[in-house]
Structure formats: C-alpha cells, structure tokens
Amino acid sequence: MDPKIVTGDEFFFSGLNKPGNITSPVGSKLTQVFVDEMPGLNTLGTSLVRIDYAPNGGLNPPHVHPRASEILLVMEGTLYSGFIASNSKDPNIRNKLFAKTLYPGDVYVFPRGLIHFQMNVGESNAVAFAIFSSQNPGIITLANFLFGSWPPIDTGVLARGFQLDNNIVNDLQSHLWVQN
C-alpha cells in the first residue's frame, strides 16, 4: 500500500466484541478479519475469526484451511473440537481423529490443510477466537463444496466416492448449503 494515501482505517477493525447471529442451519456464525476486511494485514501473515456457537450442538462444520494453521482460543462455553490426520500407509495413524473437549482459556491447534471442526457441547452459548498463520487462510467447508457446488458434481462421482445411494446424493445436492 502506498503510505502517502493509507490511513489508520486500513489497520483497524471493529466489532469482534459483538455476538454473531447463530440462527444459521449449523448454529454458528463466523466474523472474519482477513486481509479483505482489514487491508493492513497485507504481508503480515496473520488473521483471525470470532466464532459464536449456539447451545447444544452449534457447529463449525468440518472444514479445511489450505493456506494456514489455526490456533483456537475458547473464551466462553464448552467445545468438542478435533482434526483428522492425513492419509497414511500406517494403519495406526490412518485417518486418526485427534479430539478434545475444551473449556474457557483452553487452546487447541489445527495443522494447516487438515479437516477439523468444533461443536458446542454445553447448554449455553460458546465463543472462540481463531488465529491463523496467513492473512488469507481460505476456508473450504466440505459439505458445502461437495454437495453445493455449481454446477453440481456428477451424482455418480459423489455416490461412489461416499458409498451412498444416488437418491441420497440427489437429496443432499438439493439442500441450500450456506456459509456460517
């Protein structure tokens, strides 16, 4: 950015103190502070997100960040959180789930590119902050991308890949997949 025309606004974001609307179908809301929301992050290699979760099952669905590792800090509530190790020839670690129940003040790390999730297992709202090792970590929410792509992925590809009946895939593709 040209320092002659930059103002302090490029280095400022307001609103992470405000709860997000958790009435989405998955019961969570992400408030992103990536380089698009805060241009001052450009070249700094960091960004963050506030995640609000509804009680009893509010979910940040299985997703991947292709360009960043993530550190999750729980501020309120109780989250069941985990990630899945990548494919391996070793049957002892192939697709191994690493999961933990987290409480306020707990921190959990998700390595770059691994599928991970968080779910509120408490009876009250939960709040967490995620810090990323990239100004633009990317978010690929698996169900949205696979069953909500446009144009749709061929039913046969998904049915065979997930070992599902074609009718189930057609039903999943008919859903309105929304980002939280």
Disulfide bonds with the S-S distance in Angstrom:
none
